[in-house]
Structure formats: structure tokens, C-alpha cells
Amino acid sequence: TSGVGFPHELPDVAEAAVIGIPNERLGEVGKAFVVPQVGAELTAAAVLEHCRKRLAKFKMPADVVFIDRLPRTTSGKVLKRELKPQ
């Protein structure tokens, strides 16, 4: 996923993707999945602070999850459906 201020613009982030997850009050909120650079000491607070400075409040991820790699198709597209809770 792209966008100004998105987590992947942080130097310690190798790649990131955001999916929508259900929220009772808002209908849906973002959940960011972040793959840190090797050896990076990245926190969810640092990712959210980066986003907070660059994104409108309604675009802010509600949660940050660190993962080893993003699931991808053979052509390299992120499989967001595999990030969604079953």
C-alpha cells in the first residue's frame, strides 16, 4: 500500500501493508502490518507517531502488528486477504 506518511517511509521499515478491520463505532479502522528492516528496533509507538504526523486522523491505523514477511502472490502482489482475521 502506498501513501504519503505511510509506515513504509520510516527508515526502519522494510515494507508494510494496511487492511481494514471491523470496528463497532467507526465501521472499519486500519490495521498496519509492518516488516522491520533486519536489525531494526522499531516499536508500534514509533510507527503510529510517524503516521500521526503525516496522516489525517481518520486514516490512522488503529493497530500495528510486526511480521517477518508480507504474504504475496507469485507476481509479488500483497495478499491482504491472508492478513485478515478468519
Helices and strands as residue ranges (DSSP letters): G 7-9, E 13-23, E 27-36, H 44-54, G 57-59, E 61-66, G 80-82
